[in-house]
């Protein structure tokens, strides 16, 4: 029975591109960004040489976080004015 299940799984996944170790790293970085990790923490966890590289490589994932920061700053500014 186990051979049948393994063969069935192989048949259903044969057209998928195999995962590389860097694919797992990209997934991990994406999850850290979603968990609001800062750039220095991501740099260290991922083993990258610089935060500049992290910003260059994953900056597009940070855009939603930037808009949240902008929203908070605007709220702070309104509170200071009002």
Secondary structure by P-SEA (a helix, b strand, c coil): caaaaaaaaaaaacccccccaaaaaaaaaaaaaaacccaaaaaaaaccccaaaaaaaccccaaaaaaaaaaaaaaaaaaaac
